[in-house]
Amino acid sequence: MKRRDFLKSSALATAAAVAAPVLASCESTSKAKANLKPAANFDWRDDGTFTILQITDTHYILGDSRSDPCMACVKESIEAVRPDLIIHTGDIIFASPAYEAARTVLAPLSESGIPFAVALGNHDDEYDATRPELYEFIRTMKGCVNLPPKEGVYGCSNDVITLGGEKPDRVFYLFDSGNSVKIKTREDQFSYDYIRGSQIGWYRAHSERFTAANGGTPVPSLAFFHIPLRETGEGVAAGGELVGNNCEASCPSDINSGLLANFLEMGDVEAVVNGHEHDCDYVLNYGPMFYIYGRCTGGGTVYYNLGAEGALGAPIPGCRVFSFKKDEPGFRTWVRILGGEIQQKIYCHDNKISRE
C-alpha cells in the first residue's frame, strides 16, 4: 500500500478537523511554567562515549500478532546496544486501548533501566486518549524523562536533553510535530502539522543560553521529531548525498515552518532525525544539514513496501543507533535490524559522510 492510499484509509482525514484544538489543549491545561530546565542531563561514559537508540513507528496494536516482530526488535535492540538513552520518535500506537497499548510497547524501555524520551507522532492521538492524556500517561512510566508540556509552547512532547554537565558538550532537542491541520493545498484539504512559532522561540531561548555558556560558540546539537521538514524531500530531489533506503517520497507538512532557517541562524543543530516514512531509513547530506530517517521498528500493522514489494524481502523491523565521542566532531550512526545485521555504518562530520 502506498503512503497516499494509507493516509486515505487511516483516521488522519478525521483527525485533520480536530488536531488543532487537541494540541491547543496541551497549552491550556498545562500547569508547567515555560522555563529552560532540561528534561535530563547526562554524563559521558568513562571511555568518553555516549549512545542513543532511536525507535520509531512501532504502530503497536495490543493483542495483534503482527506486532510481535516489533516487540522482538525493541527487546533485542535494547539488549544488544545497551544505549545510554532511548528516543522514540512517534507513532507509538495504532489502535485502542491507547494506554494499555502504549504501556505494552514501551515496557521494554521502562524495564531496561535506561532513560527514555518520546516525541509523539501524528497517529498517537487518534484513538481513545487525547494527545495530552497519552503523553501524561507515558510520563508516569518508570524511566521516562519527558517533562510536562511547556505553558505557551505548542504541543506536548517538546524537551531538551543535555550531555556533559552544566555547560553541555551536546544538546538533543525533541519537538512535537503534531498531527494535521486543515489547509486547501491538496485534494484532501488537510496537511500534516508543522513546528510552530512558539516552539521555535522555545528552541532559540535554549540555544542562546547554551551558546552564551559556551563562550559564544554554539553547542553541537541534534533535533528529533516525527514529521520531516520540507527540505528533506528537496534535498533528495537536488541530488544530495544519500546513504540507505529511499523507497518512498518524503511526506512533510505543506507549510514550511522556517525551522531550518532558525537552526542555521543559531548554528548548533547538525542533524534532524525523523520517523514517519516507513520505507525510508536513510541519511541525507544536503547543504549544511544531515537529514536522517530512523528505521521503522513496526511490524505488519502498517504499510511497509520495503518488505512487501521492495528491496529487503520480508518486513524486517529495525532501529537506528547514534554514537558520540567526547571532543570529536560529528557523530556515527548505523541501522540495526532484527536478527543483528548492521547496515549503513557511517561517520557524519564537518558537513560530509564518511563510510566505515
PASELO-814946 format. One record per residue (C-alpha): x negated, y, z; residue in one letter; residue number from 1. Coordinates in pm, whole numbers, plus 32768, in hexadecimal, padded with zeros to 4 digits. Layout:
REM PASELO-814946
     X     Y     Z  lumro  kollo
     X     Y     Z      A    NUM
...
//
This chain:
REM PASELO-814946
     X     Y     Z  lumro  kollo
  8000  8000  8000      M      1
  7F78  8153  7FA0      K      2
  7F68  8274  8096      R      3
  8081  8330  7FE9      R      4
  816A  8205  7FFE      D      5
  8104  81C9  8164      F      6
  815C  832D  81C2      L      7
  82B3  8317  8128      K      8
  82FC  81D3  81E0      S      9
  8282  8255  832F      S     10
  8322  8336  8430      A     11
  8257  845E  83BA      L     12
  8369  84F9  82E9      A     13
  8446  8505  841F      T     14
  8329  8578  84FA      A     15
  82ED  86A3  8419      A     16
  8429  8749  8495      A     17
  83CE  871F  8604      V     18
  8252  8723  860F      A     19
  8229  8894  865C      A     20
  831E  8899  8783      P     21
  8283  875B  8812      V     22
  8125  87EA  8807      L     23
  819C  8937  8888      A     24
  8224  8887  89BB      S     25
  80BF  8826  8A14      C     26
  8077  8996  8A36      E     27
  81B1  89F3  8AF6      S     28
  81AB  88CF  8BED      T     29
  8038  88CB  8C35      S     30
  7FDC  8954  8D8A      K     31
  7E69  894E  8D3E      A     32
  7DBE  8A9C  8D20      K     33
  7CF8  8ADF  8BE3      A     34
  7B8C  8AC4  8C4F      N     35
  7A3A  8A51  8BDB      L     36
  7A1E  891B  8CB2      K     37
  7996  87EF  8BF3      P     38
  7A59  86AA  8C09      A     39
  7916  85F3  8C5D      A     40
  77A2  8639  8C70      N     41
  76B9  8519  8C24      F     42
  7548  84E1  8C5B      D     43
  745E  8439  8B65      W     44
  73FC  82D1  8BA6      R     45
  72A4  8295  8C3A      D     46
  7220  824D  8ADC      D     47
  72A1  839D  8A5F      G     48
  73C4  8313  8992      T     49
  753F  833A  8996      F     50
  763E  826C  88D5      T     51
  77A8  82AF  8874      I     52
  7895  81A3  87F2      L     53
  79AA  8232  8716      Q     54
  7AEE  816B  8704      I     55
  7BFE  81E5  861C      T     56
  7D51  8190  8583      D     57
  7D96  805F  865A      T     58
  7F0B  8085  8603      H     59
  7F59  7F8C  8715      Y     60
  80AE  7EE2  8727      I     61
  80F6  7E2E  886D      L     62
  813A  7CBC  883C      G     63
  80E4  7CC1  86C8      D     64
  7FDF  7BBD  8667      S     65
  7F6A  7CA1  854D      R     66
  7EC5  7D72  865F      S     67
  7DF4  7C4C  86DA      D     68
  7CC6  7C99  85F8      P     69
  7CCE  7DFF  8676      C     70
  7CBE  7D91  87E2      M     71
  7BA8  7C9B  8793      A     72
  7AE3  7DAE  86E8      C     73
  7B0E  7EA4  8806      V     74
  7A9D  7DA7  890B      K     75
  797C  7D21  883D      E     76
  78FC  7E7A  87DF      S     77
  78FA  7EFA  8943      I     78
  7841  7DC7  89BD      E     79
  7744  7DCC  88A0      A     80
  76FA  7F42  8898      V     81
  7721  7F94  8A0B      R     82
  773D  8108  89BC      P     83
  7724  8225  8AB1      D     84
  786D  82BB  8A36      L     85
  7994  823D  8969      I     86
  7A64  832F  8897      I     87
  7BAD  82C3  87FA      H     88
  7C05  83AF  86DD      T     89
  7D76  836A  86D3      G     90
  7E99  82A3  8649      D     91
  7E77  81CC  877C      I     92
  7FD2  812D  8765      I     93
  80C9  80E3  8651      F     94
  8211  8083  86FD      A     95
  82D7  8090  883F      S     96
  82AF  8055  8962      P     97
  81AD  8168  8955      A     98
  812A  8154  8AB9      Y     99
  8100  7FDB  8ABF      E    100
  8065  7FD7  8964      A    101
  7F6C  80E7  89C4      A    102
  7F1C  803B  8B0C      R    103
  7ED7  7EF2  8A59      T    104
  7DFE  7F6F  893D      V    105
  7D37  8058  8A21      L    106
  7D0F  7F56  8B35      A    107
  7BBD  7ED8  8AB3      P    108
  7B3C  803D  8AC2      L    109
  7BC7  8076  8C1D      S    110
  7B48  7F2B  8CA5      E    111
  79EC  7F4C  8C0E      S    112
  7976  8047  8D10      G    113
  790C  812C  8BF0      I    114
  79A5  828C  8BE9      P    115
  7A8F  82C9  8AC5      F    116
  7B4F  83E9  8A27      A    117
  7C5E  8406  891F      V    118
  7CB3  84FE  880E      A    119
  7E1B  84B0  87B3      L    120
  7E84  8459  864F      G    121
  7FB4  84B7  8581      N    122
  8073  8374  85CA      H    123
  8045  8371  8743      D    124
  817D  843D  8799      D    125
  8274  8398  86A9      E    126
  8304  8295  8797      Y    127
  83A0  8298  88F3      D    128
  82B3  8390  8999      A    129
  826A  84F7  893D      T    130
  8109  8564  88F4      R    131
  80CE  8604  8A4B      P    132
  8171  84D9  8AF8      E    133
  8094  83DA  8A4A      L    134
  7F60  84AF  8A80      Y    135
  7FA3  84D3  8BF3      E    136
  7FDF  835C  8C0D      F    137
  7E90  8312  8B67      I    138
  7DE5  8406  8C53      R    139
  7E59  8331  8D7B      T    140
  7D93  8206  8CFC      M    141
  7C50  81B7  8DAF      K    142
  7B23  823B  8CF6      G    143
  7BD8  8342  8C27      C    144
  7B21  848F  8C40      V    145
  7C1A  856A  8B82      N    146
  7C8D  869D  8C40      L    147
  7DF1  8729  8C4C      P    148
  7E62  87F7  8B1E      P    149
  7DD7  8956  8B1A      K    150
  7ED5  8A6A  8B55      E    151
  7EFF  8B3A  8A1B      G    152
  7E3D  8A44  8941      V    153
  7F03  8987  8839      Y    154
  7F22  8811  886A      G    155
  7EC0  8728  8981      C    156
  7D78  8671  8948      S    157
  7C85  8795  892B      N    158
  7B50  8752  89FD      D    159
  79DB  8790  8A14      V    160
  78DD  868A  8A7E      I    161
  7775  86EC  8AC3      T    162
  762E  862D  8AD0      L    163
  74F9  8695  8B8D      G    164
  7561  8755  8CC3      G    165
  75D8  88B6  8D08      E    166
  7517  8934  8BDA      K    167
  7579  881C  8AEB      P    168
  74A6  8792  89D0      D    169
  75D9  8718  8914      R    170
  774B  876F  890E      V    171
  7871  869E  8891      F    172
  79B8  8752  8842      Y    173
  7B06  869D  8831      L    174
  7C26  8749  877D      F    175
  7D96  86EC  8769      D    176
  7DDD  86F7  85F3      S    177
  7F52  86C9  862B      G    178
  805A  8614  855F      N    179
  80FC  86DB  8449      S    180
  819C  8826  83EF      V    181
  82A4  888D  82F4      K    182
  8211  8933  81C4      I    183
  8291  8945  805F      K    184
  8155  88F3  7FA2      T    185
  81A2  878B  7F49      R    186
  82D5  86C7  7EE0      E    187
  82FD  8640  8042      D    188
  8309  87A2  80D3      Q    189
  8227  8747  81F4      F    190
  80B5  8759  8238      S    191
  7FD0  86BD  8334      Y    192
  7F87  87AC  8450      D    193
  7E4E  8881  846F      Y    194
  7D69  8908  857D      I    195
  7E0C  8A49  85FC      R    196
  7D7C  8B9C  864F      G    197
  7D98  8B67  87C7      S    198
  7CC9  8A29  87A8      Q    199
  7BC1  8ADC  86DC      I    200
  7BB1  8BF4  87DE      G    201
  7B8B  8AEF  88F2      W    202
  7A6F  8A4A  8832      Y    203
  79BE  8B95  87F2      R    204
  79CD  8BF1  8962      A    205
  791D  8AAB  89BB      H    206
  7824  8ACE  88A1      S    207
  77C6  8C31  8903      E    208
  778C  8BC6  8A6B      R    209
  76B1  8A9F  8A0C      F    210
  75E7  8B72  8919      T    211
  75B0  8C82  8A1E      A    212
  7540  8B80  8B1F      A    213
  744D  8AF7  8A1B      N    214
  739E  8C43  89EB      G    215
  7466  8CA3  88B7      G    216
  742C  8B5E  87F9      T    217
  7567  8A99  87A0      P    218
  757E  8942  8845      V    219
  759C  8823  8749      P    220
  7702  87A4  874C      S    221
  77F6  86B0  86AB      L    222
  796F  86E3  8688      A    223
  7A60  85BB  86A0      F    224
  7BCB  85CA  862D      F    225
  7CBF  84F5  8569      H    226
  7D29  85AC  842C      I    227
  7C04  8613  834E      P    228
  7BB6  8770  82D1      L    229
  7C0A  87D3  816D      R    230
  7A97  87F8  8127      E    231
  7A68  8680  8149      T    232
  7B1F  8637  8004      G    233
  7A85  8766  7F61      E    234
  792C  86E6  7FB7      G    235
  7975  8593  7F1B      V    236
  79FA  8638  7DDE      A    237
  78C5  8715  7DCD      A    238
  77DE  85E9  7DD5      G    239
  7753  8600  7F34      G    240
  7672  84E3  7FA3      E    241
  774D  83CC  8028      L    242
  76F8  828B  80E4      V    243
  780B  818D  8129      G    244
  795F  812D  80A2      N    245
  7A30  8238  7FF3      N    246
  7B69  817D  7F83      C    247
  7C6F  8286  7FCC      E    248
  7CA0  83F8  7F8F      A    249
  7C77  84D4  80BF      S    250
  7DC9  8543  814F      C    251
  7D97  8687  8210      P    252
  7E8E  879A  825F      S    253
  7F03  8876  8141      D    254
  7E92  8999  821A      I    255
  7D24  89EE  823C      N    256
  7CFE  8A4E  83A8      S    257
  7BAE  8AF6  837A      G    258
  7B12  8A11  847D      L    259
  79E6  89C5  83A1      L    260
  7999  8B37  8377      A    261
  7999  8B5C  84F0      N    262
  78B1  8A32  8519      F    263
  77C2  8AD1  8422      L    264
  77D7  8C27  84C9      E    265
  778B  8B91  861F      M    266
  7677  8ABA  858C      G    267
  769B  8992  8676      D    268
  777B  8882  85E2      V    269
  76B2  8798  8504      E    270
  77C3  869E  84B0      A    271
  793B  8672  84B6      V    272
  79B0  8512  8509      V    273
  7B0E  849A  84AF      N    274
  7BF3  8371  8487      G    275
  7D3C  837D  83C4      H    276
  7CCF  82DB  827A      E    277
  7CC9  8163  82B1      H    278
  7C12  811F  816B      D    279
  7AF2  820F  81A8      C    280
  79CD  81DC  8294      D    281
  78C6  82B8  81F5      Y    282
  77CC  83C3  8253      V    283
  77D0  84E9  8163      L    284
  76B9  85EB  8156      N    285
  7745  8724  80B2      Y    286
  76C9  8884  80E2      G    287
  765B  88C4  8246      P    288
  773C  87B7  82E0      M    289
  775D  863F  8308      F    290
  78C4  85C2  82D9      Y    291
  78F0  846E  8379      I    292
  7A08  836E  8381      Y    293
  7A15  8267  848E      G    294
  7A56  8102  8427      R    295
  7BC6  80A5  844F      C    296
  7BE2  7FCB  8586      T    297
  7D48  7F62  8541      G    298
  7DBE  7E15  84BA      G    299
  7EDB  7DC4  83D1      G    300
  7FE3  7EA7  8469      T    301
  7F85  7FBA  8373      V    302
  7F27  7FDA  8205      Y    303
  7DC2  7F6A  81D0      Y    304
  7D65  7F65  8062      N    305
  7BF8  7F29  80AC      L    306
  7C5F  7DD2  811F      G    307
  7D99  7D85  805C      A    308
  7D2C  7DFF  7F04      E    309
  7BD0  7E87  7F16      G    310
  7A64  7E58  7F5F      A    311
  7A56  7D91  809E      L    312
  7B39  7C63  806C      G    313
  7C0C  7C21  81A3      A    314
  7C54  7D44  828E      P    315
  7B2C  7D6A  837A      I    316
  7B57  7E6E  848D      P    317
  7A28  7F22  8513      G    318
  79A0  8049  85D6      C    319
  789F  8159  8599      R    320
  7775  818F  867C      V    321
  76B5  82D3  86B7      F    322
  755E  82CF  8756      S    323
  74A6  8403  87D4      F    324
  7342  842B  884E      K    325
  72D0  853F  8935      K    326
  71F2  8644  888E      D    327
  7235  85AE  8735      E    328
  730A  8669  8636      P    329
  7446  85D4  85A5      G    330
  74D2  847E  85F3      F    331
  74DF  831A  8576      R    332
  7625  8272  8518      T    333
  769D  8125  8494      W    334
  77D5  8050  8472      V    335
  77FF  7F0E  8535      R    336
  790C  7E26  84B3      I    337
  79BB  7D09  8567      L    338
  78C9  7BE5  8570      G    339
  7795  7CBF  85A2      G    340
  7728  7D2B  8445      E    341
  7681  7E81  8441      I    342
  76BA  7F62  8314      Q    343
  764F  80C2  82AC      Q    344
  7532  80EE  83A2      K    345
  74BC  8251  8360      I    346
  7413  837A  8405      Y    347
  74C2  84CB  83D7      C    348
  73D6  85ED  8413      H    349
  736A  873C  8385      D    350
  748F  873B  8291      N    351
  7428  85F3  81F0      K    352
  746E  847D  820A      I    353
  734F  8388  823A      S    354
  73A7  821A  8205      R    355
  7314  8126  82FE      E    356
//
